[in-house]
Amino acid sequence: MATLISTDADFTNNISTGLTLVDFWAEWCGPCQMMLPRLEELSSKVDGKAKVMKHNVDTDPQVPTQFRVMSIPTIILFKDGQPVEKFVGVQDVTTLTQAIEKHI
């Protein structure tokens, strides 16, 4: 499963059920670019257990403001629409996989 793209308009619907890991990022952010292959790997590892989404803070700034995203990448894990874990900075796949497994 590929990483999904989230916008301010569809964000609430996208995270409403199950586990959804959202990476708040921007094109110009070097550490965000480092996360791209890791998110793809994570997406295939947790396929069927959780969704993996990217949310661009430049093109869709409303949701990042709502969740007080101050620096990027910020990764938030949502369960049934509620944030349950938050990570700031580059994370490894194992850390994110363990966070998802904990909330299944």
C-alpha positions in Angstrom: 0.0 0.0 0.0 1.3 3.4 -0.9 1.4 6.4 1.4 -1.8 8.4 1.2 -1.9 12.2 0.7 -4.0 14.1 3.2 -5.5 17.6 2.8 -7.3 19.9 5.2 -10.6 19.1 3.5 -10.4 15.3 3.9 -8.2 15.0 7.0 -11.0 14.4 9.6 -12.6 11.7 7.4 -9.2 10.1 6.8 -8.4 9.6 10.4 -11.9 8.9 11.7 -11.6 5.1 12.1 -8.8 2.7 12.9 -5.1 3.7 13.2 -3.7 6.4 10.9 -0.1 7.6 11.1 0.2 11.1 9.7 3.5 12.7 8.7 3.4 16.5 8.6 6.0 17.6 6.1 7.0 20.1 3.4 8.8 19.8 0.1 11.8 22.0 1.2 12.4 20.1 4.4 15.6 17.9 4.3 14.6 15.7 7.2 11.2 15.3 5.7 12.8 14.0 2.5 14.7 11.5 4.6 11.4 10.1 5.9 9.9 9.4 2.4 11.5 5.9 1.9 10.9 5.1 5.6 7.2 5.9 5.3 6.9 3.7 2.2 8.6 0.8 4.0 6.4 1.4 7.1 3.3 1.5 4.9 4.0 -2.0 3.4 4.8 -3.3 6.9 1.6 -2.2 8.5 -0.7 -2.7 5.5 -4.1 -3.9 6.8 -3.3 -2.7 10.4 -2.9 1.1 9.9 -2.9 3.8 7.2 0.1 5.9 6.5 -0.6 9.5 5.3 1.4 12.6 4.5 0.1 16.1 5.1 1.9 19.1 3.5 2.0 21.9 6.0 2.6 24.5 3.3 -0.4 23.7 1.0 -2.8 22.6 3.8 -1.8 24.6 7.0 -5.1 24.4 8.9 -4.8 20.9 10.4 -1.1 21.3 11.4 -2.1 24.5 13.3 -4.9 22.6 15.0 -2.5 19.9 16.2 0.2 22.5 17.2 2.8 21.2 14.7 5.7 23.6 15.4 8.5 21.8 13.5 8.7 19.2 10.8 8.7 16.4 10.3 6.1 15.8 13.0 4.5 12.4 13.0 1.2 11.9 14.9 -0.5 8.5 15.3 -4.3 8.7 15.5 -6.6 6.0 16.7 -10.3 6.5 15.8 -9.7 10.2 15.2 -7.8 10.9 18.4 -4.0 11.5 18.7 -2.3 8.8 20.7 1.4 9.3 19.9 3.5 12.1 18.6 7.0 12.1 17.3 9.1 15.1 16.2 12.1 14.7 13.8 13.3 11.8 11.7 12.2 8.5 13.1 13.2 5.0 12.2 10.7 2.4 10.9 11.1 0.2 14.0 10.0 3.0 16.3 6.9 3.8 14.3 6.0 0.1 13.8 6.2 -0.5 17.5 4.0 2.6 18.2 1.4 1.2 15.8 1.6 -2.3 17.2 1.0 -0.9 20.7 -2.4 0.5 19.7 -3.8 -2.3 17.6 
